[in-house]
Amino acid sequence: MDRVPIPDDVARFILLGIPSVPYLEAILLLRRERGVAWDAKRVAQRLYLTEKAAQALLIELHTAGLADCVYGQANLYRYRPKSEELGEMIDRLEQAYAGNLIDVTNLIHSRTNKKAQQFADAFIWRKDS
C-alpha cells in the first residue's frame, strides 16, 4: 500500500507544534474520546507513560489551546481546540498520521534531532574561538 503524502501545511504544523510522539498520541486520544474527562492516571494507562509525564502532556495540551479543564476539576481535561481552524488542523493531522504513520513520526523525530544537534553544536570547540 502506498503511503499518503503529508500535506505541506500539516507538515509545517507538525514541525512547529508537535514536540513529541506522546504529545501527538495524547491529542488524538482526547480527540477520539471527546466526551471523556481525562486525568493523568487514565492518560498514563492508555499511552503507557508515567503519571507525571501524562500530567505534563495534559498541561501542555491545555496551554496550546487543545484541551480545557473540566469546570471545577483542575486535574481533568477534555479535548476542546481553541478555534475551529485548530480543530480542523488536528482532524487533518489525524488523517495524515493514520495514512502515513512512519513519515509523520519521522517528521516529529527530525524536529527533535535538529534540536539535539543544535545543542551539541553549541559545544563544538572551534579553532577561531
C-alpha positions, 0 to 999 in steps of 0.5 A, spaced: 500 500 500 502 506 498 503 511 503 499 518 503 503 524 502 503 529 508 500 535 506 505 541 506 501 545 511 500 539 516 507 538 515 509 545 517 504 544 523 507 538 525 514 541 525 512 547 529 507 544 534 508 537 535 514 536 540 513 529 541 510 522 539 506 522 546 504 529 545 501 527 538 498 520 541 495 524 547 491 529 542 488 524 538 486 520 544 482 526 547 480 527 540 477 520 539 474 520 546 471 527 546 466 526 551 471 523 556 474 527 562 481 525 562 486 525 568 493 523 568 492 516 571 487 514 565 492 518 560 498 514 563 494 507 562 492 508 555 499 511 552 503 507 557 507 513 560 508 515 567 503 519 571 507 525 571 509 525 564 501 524 562 500 530 567 505 534 563 502 532 556 495 534 559 498 541 561 501 542 555 495 540 551 491 545 555 496 551 554 496 550 546 489 551 546 487 543 545 484 541 551 480 545 557 479 543 564 473 540 566 469 546 570 471 545 577 476 539 576 483 542 575 486 535 574 481 533 568 481 535 561 477 534 555 479 535 548 476 542 546 481 546 540 481 553 541 478 555 534 475 551 529 481 552 524 485 548 530 480 543 530 480 542 523 488 542 523 488 536 528 482 532 524 487 533 518 493 531 522 489 525 524 488 523 517 495 524 515 498 520 521 493 514 520 495 514 512 502 515 513 504 513 520 512 512 519 513 519 515 509 523 520 513 520 526 519 521 522 517 528 521 516 529 529 523 525 530 527 530 525 524 536 529 527 533 535 534 531 532 535 538 529 534 540 536 539 535 539 544 537 534 543 544 535 545 543 542 551 539 541 553 544 536 553 549 541 559 545 544 563 544 538 570 547 540 572 551 534 579 553 532 577 561 531 574 561 538 
